[in-house]
């Protein structure tokens, strides 16, 4: 047995006859390294490092279309917070909650309230940050929380796995990119992982069984409520936790079934942090649910087919993970998924690993139903790499230990470090090569960006890549010029001007007809936009553009006679 398995025997487990389970469970408290930090403290330190890394690398990332909407929503929420601080009773009235929270009411309020509070404090009150950085600040906090949760889950395997697992998740451009945005994808991923962690702690799967279990149960219920108040992905968690409880052995199953009712704390948290629900609750809840049950289908390019409506390919989410992530990350996550499924089938999976598999699977399966909207790359199932990362890190550490055993001159520590460097290097290279254009990133299985273009894959989405051409427009466009920014909404256009990334005298145009310049996003769905621009501008020659490894991403046209026109 390898050193990793010897330290934590719950990784393997043995079948228990006469129970519906999966394997045995051994709980181990966090153990500090000799003269070092406890695993909990180390996980917190890694979370802080994640926050810092996201903070210092966010500036060049463009304001995505969704961010523009959430900036506007956060501004409205901020005005409500200011009203609440001045006149709380007035702020709690139905008229006030409707006025300030009806914008973007298709999503719960927690993340946007965080964006709003951050802007009020760091930009408006203290003046320490620019507007958009202040709005984005909570996203970096959620990124740190996600790192903490992944590390805590992975530390149950080994200390090395706990350190490596968060890096497996973050060392890809797609995940790294999403960590910077004032959006909901990393926040809901972080809170989903937090639900899994607090559920595991309530059951005694991590840190052992507490003397007063009700406190951990309450924390679990509150964390689920925070997830529910962030995004509708949380709807899928209760059946997963019920299935997990029923599959746990003996006494653990009874404890899990007693813990599960604490999930009912969640709706109260949802209502408490979403003032729109304080009045006419049923109608607003119905509007929220109906919006997502009847969500529109955006067109998406996939392997040469323009997918406009169901049924979608059942392989889509798994294939997209394989094509967008670095090759070593795909290999490790794939091995983790296969091993977890194999042990599940053989009834040798530990309850904690079963939980990780169930939560990861629950985030993926809705997109394999062939009817769920599939837009947005991998952002809707980021929980998959997050919850598979602990097992993936464990596999990497075990392989390193086996290598050390095969080569006596190679110590286990050096073998682990070398293995981690080799496994993480492709992801780091991808980040250096593609950042900040994260929605364009593809891995080696796709042939990187040129290969993905040849395969007929979506080049990009959300229009954030436009930042690459803003300096050219600023230096060439005459005063008061009208710019057609294809797929850039008015809110994001304003944000670019607010942050002085785009000159404030330039004007927003809705199309090429009355524009002086057109910055077109290469998007198969909008293939008519370029000929439309040719006809309006009387030219087919672009003035500049963004090309990733010679793959067109943004193409800029200048009307003949305007500065910069070819």
Order of alpha helices (4+ residues) and beta strands (2+ residues): alpha-alpha-alpha-alpha-alpha-alpha-alpha-alpha-alpha-alpha-alpha-alpha-alpha-alpha-alpha-beta-beta-alpha-alpha-alpha-alpha-alpha-alpha-alpha-beta-alpha-beta-beta-alpha-beta-beta
